[in-house]
Amino acid sequence: MSDRNNAIAMTIMSAILIVVSSVLIPENTFGQNVLDATTGEIAVDAPGVFLKRKVGIARFSNETQSGTSFLVDDSGDRLGKQAADILSARLTETGKFLMFERLDADNVSAEQMLAGLKEEGVSIDFLIVGSVSEFGRSTESESGIFQRKKTQKAYSKVNVRLIDVATGRIVFATEGAGEATSEAKKTFGAGSSAGYDQSLTDKSMSEAISQLISNLVENMTSKPWRSYLLAEEGGAYIISGGPSQGLEVGAMLYVYENGRTIKNPQTGAMVMLPGKKVASVEILSSMGEDEFNELSFVSLTSGSITQPLENYYISDN
């Protein structure tokens, strides 16, 4: 009898331990709140700060053979403008980029735009140049004894090239294709009837850009974030960027001295060697009206800055 009672007691004790442990030590899975046994408070995973890259989009060219009036605007290129506008909106929605839409201009090549950026001192990270390489539409009709059906389709293909502004080189290229369809039916003479659905152009273009957007975003965010020293003021330094770009008071950043630029004899191209980490700074405060003219004041926490400020750049790692 004693042995039976001991077995029952051990079973009850084991059950209690399992319940207690499941309450005090919950599974620590990603994205869940965890109970801190030392304080009794819930610790919430803090989201990481993502520093935004600066991106400009050039006007997309229309490489299709279409010449009908609904495909062109006053400048002769409606399709190209649609593609550029949709891509700009999609990149803005990600919250990972500062978009310089004012770079949109007619009849300006990528080389001319890069030269203009350098003259204006606009320090964007990437320039996107693209084209609408294919566009087509079709209308199919089916007639029966009691019913008539009209099917309209639009097809688009978009190509984009990603240019690293610092080097002027194409670092990534991709394409996307999309199709949109609409139907109109009539039965015994009753039902819908319509001319060509103009929205199919936008829908097919949007679908094409959806195919390439993830790869484009991945390639742009893989490059380390950079900022620049602009001036020294009262013992502190001023850098470009602020809260809209992800910079927060108290954040630590690192100062790199530009590497030497050498010529690669194999390709004839000028190559900048990796920079050298020479100092670290802490963000003290920020100012500016919007994300495009924000500045931050930083203090030197280690190392030294001895050369002209243009010989340095700022990174987050």
C-alpha positions as CSV (number, residue, x, y, z in Angstrom):
1,M,0.0,0.0,0.0
2,S,2.9,2.3,0.9
3,D,4.5,1.7,-2.5
4,R,1.2,2.5,-4.3
5,N,0.9,5.7,-2.4
6,N,4.4,6.7,-3.2
7,A,3.8,6.0,-6.9
8,I,0.7,8.2,-6.9
9,A,2.5,11.0,-5.1
10,M,5.4,10.9,-7.6
11,T,2.9,11.0,-10.5
12,I,1.1,14.1,-9.0
13,M,4.5,15.8,-8.4
14,S,5.6,15.2,-12.0
15,A,2.4,16.7,-13.3
16,I,2.8,19.8,-11.1
17,L,6.3,20.3,-12.3
18,I,5.3,20.1,-16.0
19,V,2.5,22.7,-15.5
20,V,4.8,25.1,-13.6
21,S,7.6,24.8,-16.1
22,S,5.2,25.4,-19.0
23,V,4.1,28.7,-17.3
24,L,7.4,30.0,-16.2
25,I,9.5,28.9,-19.2
26,P,7.5,29.4,-22.4
27,E,8.9,28.4,-25.7
28,N,11.2,31.1,-27.0
29,T,10.2,31.3,-30.6
30,F,10.9,34.2,-32.9
31,G,8.6,37.2,-32.6
32,Q,7.1,36.1,-29.2
33,N,7.1,37.8,-25.9
34,V,9.3,36.1,-23.3
35,L,8.8,36.2,-19.5
36,D,11.9,37.4,-17.7
37,A,12.1,35.2,-14.6
38,T,14.4,37.7,-12.8
39,T,12.1,40.7,-13.1
40,G,8.7,39.2,-13.7
41,E,8.2,41.5,-16.7
42,I,7.5,40.6,-20.4
43,A,10.5,41.4,-22.6
44,V,9.4,42.3,-26.2
45,D,11.8,41.8,-29.0
46,A,12.9,45.3,-30.2
47,P,12.6,45.8,-34.0
48,G,15.9,46.6,-35.7
49,V,16.6,49.9,-37.2
50,F,16.8,49.7,-41.0
51,L,18.8,52.5,-42.7
52,K,17.3,53.5,-46.0
53,R,19.1,53.6,-49.3
54,K,18.7,56.5,-51.7
55,V,17.3,55.6,-55.1
56,G,16.6,57.5,-58.3
57,I,14.5,56.3,-61.1
58,A,15.1,57.5,-64.7
59,R,12.2,57.7,-67.2
60,F,11.6,54.2,-68.7
61,S,12.0,54.0,-72.4
62,N,9.3,52.5,-74.6
63,E,11.0,49.9,-76.9
64,T,7.7,48.5,-78.2
65,Q,6.5,48.9,-81.7
66,S,3.1,50.2,-80.6
67,G,2.2,53.6,-81.9
68,T,-1.5,53.9,-81.2
69,S,-2.7,57.0,-79.4
70,F,-3.7,55.4,-76.1
71,L,-0.1,54.1,-75.6
72,V,1.6,57.6,-75.7
73,D,1.4,60.9,-73.9
74,D,2.4,64.4,-75.1
75,S,6.1,63.4,-74.9
76,G,5.4,60.3,-77.0
77,D,5.8,57.8,-74.1
78,R,2.9,56.8,-71.9
79,L,4.0,53.2,-71.3
80,G,7.4,54.2,-70.1
81,K,6.0,56.7,-67.6
82,Q,3.5,54.2,-66.3
83,A,6.2,51.6,-65.7
84,A,8.4,54.2,-63.9
85,D,5.5,55.4,-61.7
86,I,4.4,51.9,-60.7
87,L,8.0,50.9,-59.8
88,S,8.5,54.1,-57.8
89,A,5.3,53.4,-55.8
90,R,6.2,49.8,-55.1
91,L,9.7,50.7,-53.8
92,T,8.2,53.5,-51.7
93,E,5.7,51.0,-50.1
94,T,8.6,48.9,-48.8
95,G,9.7,51.7,-46.5
96,K,13.3,50.8,-47.3
97,F,14.2,53.6,-49.7
98,L,14.3,57.3,-50.2
99,M,12.9,57.9,-53.7
100,F,14.3,60.8,-55.8
101,E,11.4,61.0,-58.3
102,R,12.5,64.5,-59.4
103,L,15.3,62.7,-61.4
104,D,12.6,61.7,-63.9
105,A,13.3,63.5,-67.1
106,D,12.6,63.1,-70.8
107,N,15.4,62.2,-73.3
108,V,18.2,62.0,-70.7
109,S,20.6,59.0,-70.9
110,A,21.9,57.2,-67.9
111,E,25.4,58.7,-68.5
112,Q,24.0,62.2,-68.6
113,M,22.0,61.7,-65.5
114,L,25.0,60.3,-63.6
115,A,27.0,63.3,-64.7
116,G,24.3,65.7,-63.5
117,L,24.0,64.0,-60.2
118,K,27.7,64.5,-59.5
119,E,27.5,68.1,-60.5
120,E,24.6,68.7,-58.2
121,G,26.2,66.8,-55.4
122,V,23.2,64.4,-55.0
123,S,24.6,61.4,-53.2
124,I,22.1,58.7,-54.2
125,D,23.1,55.1,-53.9
126,F,21.4,53.6,-57.0
127,L,19.9,54.7,-60.3
128,I,17.3,52.5,-61.9
129,V,17.1,52.6,-65.7
130,G,14.4,50.6,-67.4
131,S,12.4,49.9,-70.6
132,V,9.1,48.5,-71.6
133,S,10.4,45.9,-74.1
134,E,7.1,44.2,-75.0
135,F,3.4,45.2,-75.0
136,G,0.5,43.6,-76.8
137,R,-3.2,43.3,-76.6
138,S,-5.8,41.0,-78.1
139,T,-9.6,40.6,-78.2
140,E,-11.3,37.3,-78.6
141,S,-15.1,36.7,-79.2
142,E,-17.1,33.6,-78.8
143,S,-20.7,33.4,-80.1
144,G,-23.2,30.7,-79.3
145,I,-27.0,30.3,-79.8
146,F,-27.8,32.1,-76.5
147,Q,-24.6,33.7,-75.4
148,R,-21.8,35.9,-76.6
149,K,-18.5,36.4,-74.8
150,K,-15.8,38.9,-75.4
151,T,-12.3,38.4,-73.8
152,Q,-9.7,41.2,-73.7
153,K,-6.1,40.6,-72.8
154,A,-3.0,42.8,-72.3
155,Y,0.6,41.6,-72.0
156,S,3.6,43.6,-70.8
157,K,7.3,42.9,-70.3
158,V,9.6,45.3,-68.4
159,N,13.4,45.3,-68.1
160,V,15.3,47.1,-65.5
161,R,19.0,47.8,-64.9
162,L,20.4,48.8,-61.5
163,I,23.4,51.2,-61.6
164,D,25.7,51.8,-58.7
165,V,26.2,55.5,-58.8
166,A,29.6,55.4,-57.0
167,T,31.1,53.3,-59.8
168,G,28.7,54.0,-62.7
169,R,28.4,50.3,-63.4
170,I,25.4,48.1,-63.9
171,V,25.4,45.8,-60.9
172,F,22.1,44.0,-61.6
173,A,19.6,43.4,-64.4
174,T,16.3,41.6,-64.5
175,E,12.9,41.5,-66.3
176,G,9.3,40.7,-65.4
177,A,6.3,39.9,-67.5
178,G,2.6,40.2,-66.7
179,E,-0.8,39.6,-68.3
180,A,-4.3,41.0,-67.5
181,T,-7.6,39.7,-68.7
182,S,-11.2,40.9,-68.7
183,E,-14.5,39.4,-69.9
184,A,-17.9,40.7,-71.0
185,K,-20.8,38.3,-71.5
186,K,-24.3,38.7,-73.1
187,T,-27.0,36.1,-72.7
188,F,-30.2,36.4,-74.7
189,G,-29.1,40.0,-75.5
190,A,-28.7,40.9,-71.8
191,G,-25.4,41.5,-70.1
192,S,-22.3,43.8,-70.3
193,S,-20.7,45.1,-73.3
194,A,-17.7,47.5,-73.5
195,G,-15.0,48.8,-75.7
196,Y,-11.3,48.1,-74.9
197,D,-10.6,48.2,-71.2
198,Q,-7.9,50.8,-70.7
199,S,-7.1,49.5,-67.2
200,L,-5.7,46.3,-68.6
201,T,-2.5,48.2,-69.6
202,D,-1.9,49.3,-66.0
203,K,-2.8,45.8,-64.6
204,S,-0.4,44.0,-66.9
205,M,2.4,46.5,-66.2
206,S,1.8,46.2,-62.5
207,E,2.0,42.4,-62.7
208,A,5.2,42.6,-64.7
209,I,6.9,44.8,-62.1
210,S,5.6,42.5,-59.3
211,Q,7.7,39.7,-60.8
212,L,11.0,41.7,-60.6
213,I,10.5,43.8,-57.4
214,S,11.7,41.3,-54.8
215,N,15.0,40.6,-56.6
216,L,15.5,44.4,-57.2
217,V,14.9,45.2,-53.5
218,E,17.2,42.3,-52.3
219,N,20.1,43.6,-54.5
220,M,19.8,47.2,-53.3
221,T,19.5,46.4,-49.6
222,S,22.6,44.0,-49.8
223,K,24.9,47.0,-50.3
224,P,26.1,48.5,-47.0
225,W,24.4,51.8,-46.1
226,R,26.5,54.9,-46.3
227,S,26.3,58.6,-45.3
228,Y,28.9,61.4,-45.5
229,L,30.6,64.0,-43.3
230,L,29.3,67.4,-44.3
231,A,30.9,69.8,-41.9
232,E,32.4,70.3,-38.4
233,E,30.4,72.6,-36.0
234,G,31.5,73.4,-32.5
235,G,33.3,70.2,-31.8
236,A,30.6,68.1,-33.4
237,Y,30.3,66.8,-37.0
238,I,27.3,67.1,-39.3
239,I,26.3,64.1,-41.4
240,S,23.6,63.6,-44.0
241,G,20.5,61.7,-42.9
242,G,18.1,61.7,-40.0
243,P,15.1,59.9,-38.4
244,S,13.3,59.4,-41.7
245,Q,16.3,57.5,-42.9
246,G,16.4,55.3,-39.8
247,L,18.9,57.3,-37.7
248,E,18.1,57.6,-34.0
249,V,19.7,59.6,-31.2
250,G,22.3,57.4,-29.4
251,A,23.0,55.2,-32.4
252,M,26.6,54.3,-33.1
253,L,28.1,54.7,-36.6
254,Y,31.5,54.2,-38.0
255,V,33.8,56.4,-39.9
256,Y,35.9,55.0,-42.8
257,E,38.7,56.6,-44.7
258,N,38.3,56.1,-48.5
259,G,40.4,53.5,-50.0
260,R,42.8,54.3,-52.9
261,T,41.5,54.3,-56.4
262,I,43.6,52.1,-58.8
263,K,43.2,51.1,-62.4
264,N,42.5,47.5,-63.2
265,P,44.7,46.7,-66.2
266,Q,42.5,43.8,-67.3
267,T,39.4,45.9,-67.8
268,G,40.8,49.4,-67.9
269,A,38.3,50.4,-65.1
270,M,39.1,52.4,-62.1
271,V,38.5,50.5,-58.9
272,M,38.3,51.9,-55.3
273,L,39.9,49.7,-52.7
274,P,38.0,49.0,-49.5
275,G,38.0,51.8,-46.9
276,K,39.7,51.7,-43.5
277,K,37.8,52.1,-40.3
278,V,39.3,55.0,-38.4
279,A,36.7,56.3,-35.9
280,S,33.3,55.8,-34.4
281,V,30.6,58.5,-33.8
282,E,27.4,58.7,-31.8
283,I,24.3,60.6,-33.0
284,L,23.4,63.6,-30.7
285,S,20.5,65.2,-32.5
286,S,18.9,65.7,-35.9
287,M,17.3,68.5,-37.8
288,G,15.5,69.1,-41.2
289,E,12.1,69.4,-42.7
290,D,11.9,66.1,-44.5
291,E,13.8,62.9,-45.4
292,F,15.6,64.6,-48.2
293,N,17.2,67.5,-46.3
294,E,17.6,66.0,-42.8
295,L,21.0,66.3,-41.1
296,S,22.3,64.8,-37.9
297,F,24.9,66.0,-35.4
298,V,27.4,63.4,-34.2
299,S,30.2,63.3,-31.6
300,L,33.5,61.5,-32.0
301,T,33.6,58.6,-29.5
302,S,36.9,56.9,-30.6
303,G,39.6,57.3,-33.2
304,S,40.4,60.5,-35.1
305,I,39.4,62.5,-38.3
306,T,42.4,64.3,-39.6
307,Q,42.0,64.6,-43.4
308,P,39.5,66.7,-45.4
309,L,35.9,65.5,-44.7
310,E,35.4,64.4,-48.3
311,N,38.0,61.7,-47.8
312,Y,35.6,59.9,-45.4
313,Y,32.3,58.1,-45.4
314,I,30.0,56.8,-42.7
315,S,28.6,53.2,-42.3
316,D,26.5,51.4,-39.8
317,N,28.8,48.4,-39.4
